[in-house]
Amino acid sequence: MQFSVKVSNYQKNLMLNICDSDLLGKDIIQDKLTMSISKSYYGEKIVGKQEAEELLKKSSIINMVGDQTVSLSIELGIGSENGVKRISGVPFLIVFKM
């Protein structure tokens, strides 16, 4: 299980953009909506499950896309199934920790 991540600081918060590595560089299209899983936004480095878990736990703002990524966040109690949206069947979730 591999994830593509980009970590940055945003207004004194740790922001994590994370996706399933196999989605990197793809466009997800549904009707008139297109979500680009760009390398510039998600592609700083590839990490394994353990590092992905650590990043999910310590980040305050998380943008995530993909079955494995969203499932992992829900398993860790970071995300909720209620907040998951889907574009052409691909789940995405945005989390803001307070």
Helices and strands as residue ranges (DSSP letters): E 2-10, E 13-20, G 21-23, E 27-30, E 33-36, H 39-42, E 45-48, H 49-58, E 61-65, H 67-75, G 81-83, E 85-87, E 90-96
